[in-house]
Amino acid sequence: MDFNDTPEEAAWREEFRAWLEENAPKFTGQPPEHDMEIGGGDYLARAKRWQATKFDAGFARITWEPEFGGRNGTTVEQIIFGQEESRFPVPNEAFIIGLGMIAPTLRAVGNDAQKDRYLTKLLRGEEIWSQLFSEPGAGSDVASLATTATRDGDEWINNGQKVWTSGAQFSDYGEIVCRTNPEAEKHKGITAFIVDMKAPGVTIKPLKQMNGGAGFNEVFFDNVRVPHENVLGDVNEGWTVAITTLMNERVAIGSGGGGGGRGTVQQVIALAQQRGVNGDARVRQQLADLYTKTRIQKFLSMRTLTAATKGKVPGPEGSIGKLLGGRIMTQLGDLTVSLAGADAVAGNTRLAQTMLAAPAGHIAGGSDEVMKNIIGERVLGLPGEPRPDKGVAWREVPR
């Protein structure tokens, strides 16, 4: 892929940059949004205002139709806008899951009524969404989930527990996968639903994290009634829906969305310079190693984005980028704390945020071990893991 802008792309970039300079929030000296507790203060109100501003300008989803906040643009335009937007302290975090994972799924498998009801409000920022997949006994192996949905006339009754649900405490709706046929194999008896997160019987409990935040939640469903019209895709075919969402999630994590992240190698280099150790051979070697890996991550991201420009769906390359991204985040955090010393704990806790948040990067969106299996089987052509549950009804599988 040619990394240089064509004249047409340069014109798009100038257009987007000029609009952002005029409309995007400016840096106020406060910590960036990703270091703040999502939902703190007037965060949600500001986030919704910014998303509505983008929607009205046709930048909510550039490649989509105008009625969905787009401009019938190209994937390259979307990428360039994301790169330019990342230069500003915009409050995007509340919509990452909805826009990056749920919206493409609704567009791919939702029926016309579901698209008309949910997509515009999602893209305009009027409604926040979360993803309800993982459970206490079904994390890396999501298909072993035990949350049930039982048909009752024109409704389904949901019972069970989900965990590690990002942003659930602020969400209006969620995409949930439930067990609807325990007699089928574990991948075959699953159905996806659109669930009202404020419905009777839904209980949300934030989980306190070691970085001081509570972005994850456990969510309990106690006889929650879901209309049949909220089935997403086909009954007992929810694994296909889940895979669509997971592939978009891994690409979003692995590619960085075309923008920035919690910490960058440039910031670590600047810290080394401030500490006067940028001439130390050992430190320089560590910085060079990090820089090399981040460049490789960028090339992997560009490969994924190139595939997207050609209309291809996300594939296993998203798992490669996701695996590497978690390792880079850990290495960035370790080196930052090593350079900052006691200041990372006592003087400036923001310096430790990358390290404290890094473990989640090895789990969220699929653990490192799952990514390795995907890469081994789908990229390298290695034999799959033994499957003692293959051909066995979910009800009969030991758990």
C-alpha positions, 0 to 999 in steps of 0.5 A: 500500500502506498502510504502517501496521500493521492491528490484527492486524498490530500484534499479530503485530509485538508477538508477534514482538518479544517472542519475539525479545527473549527468544530472539535473540542480544544485541549483544556489542560485536563487529562485526556478522556481515556484517563478519566472515568467514563461518565464522570461529570458532564462527559456523557453530555459532551460525548453526545453533543460531539457525536451529533455534531459529526452526524449532522456534518456527515462524518458519523460514518463516512462510508454510509448513506446520509440518512445514517450520518454518512456521505457515501464516501470511501473507506480511505476517507473514513480512515483519514478522518479518524487519523485527523480526529485523533489529533483532538481531545474528543470524547469518543470512548462512550461510542467505541463499542456501538460504532465500531462493533454493534453498528456494523453487525446491525447493518450486516444481519439486522432486518429493515425494521431494526436498522430503521429503529436503531442505527440512526440513533446509535450513529447520532449518539442518542443511544449508547450500546454495549456488548454482552458476550463473556460470562464467568464460565465462558470467557475465551470460549464464548460459545460455552455460554450458559445464559438462557433465552426461553421462548414464551409466545411473542417474547423470550425470557432471559436468565443468566449473567454476563461479565466484563461488559464495558460501559454497561452502566451507561448503555441504553441497549446491548447485543446479547448472545444466549443459549436457546437450544441446549440439545444442540452443539454449543456453537449451534444453539445460540441466538443473538438479541437486542436487549433493553439495558433498562428493562425490569430484571436487568442489574448492572454492577461496575467492577473496580479495576486496579487502574482506579476506573470501573469501565467493566461491569457484571450484568445479571438477567433475572426473567428479562423479557425480550420481544421476538422482534429483537432477535438479531439474525436467525434463531439458533444462528447467533454464533454467526452474528457473534463472529461478525461482532468479534471480527470488527472488535479485533480489527478495531483493537488491532488497528487502533481505529486509525488513531492514537492510543493510551500511550505512544512510543513518542511519549516514552522517548520524550520521558527519557529525554526529560529524565536525561537517560536518552543517551543510555545504551540500554534505554536506547535499545529498549526504545528502538525495540518499541519503535520497531514494533509500533511501526510493524503494528502500523503496517499490519493496520494498513494491511487490514485497512487495504483489505477494507478498501477492497470490500473484504470483511475483517479476517485473521489479520485482525487477530495478529494486530490485536495480539501485537497491540497487547504486547506493545501496551505492556512493554510501553507501560513497563518502560514508562514506569521504569523511567519515571520511578517513584513518580509513577506511583507518588508524583504522577499516577497518569504515568502508570496508567498504561501499565495498569491498563495493559493486562486488559489488552491481553484479554479484551476481545479475545485472550492472547491464547485464543489469538494464537490459536486463530493465527495458527489454524487460519494463517499458518494452517496448523492442526486445530486444538482437540475438540472433545465437545465436537458433535456433543450436545451443549447440555452434555459437555462438562463445565 
